[in-house]
Amino acid sequence: MIKDPSASGDGPFPYDALAPAGVTPWTSHADMQDVSFELLARHLMTPVTQQAWDELRTVRRRLLVDLLLYDVDLAAELPLAAAEIERLTSAMTDPGDPPPDPLPEDTVHLLDDLVRFDV
């Protein structure tokens, strides 16, 4: 499972915080209800893990967290993605194509006036 990069809310991702207790996205709802006992038994119950467990113990809140996970088989997908990138870049850079014509000087001046990088 891949976590959405924009999923950096307050604190660590709930599944990451509860990983030492064996919690994964495949943990059943019934098992999730008993995670607090596992956290207490292992002396892992902290405010962070308490908040993570609170986010995952109800179905509604857990579904919101699960929306930020993507089930991707990297071993199978990476070679396909690399081949597609290679195909697209080779189509873009055909060595037989002449270089593009330069822009006319008046167009360059107009673009220069329009594009400002004032910070």
Buried (B, 14 or more C-beta within 10 A) or exposed (E): EEBEEEEEEEEBBBBEBBEEBEBEEEBEEEEBEEBBEBBEEEEBBEEBBEBBBEBBBEEEEBEEBEEBBEEEEEEEEEEEEEEEEEEEEEEEEEEEEEEEEEEEEEEEEEEEEEEEEEE
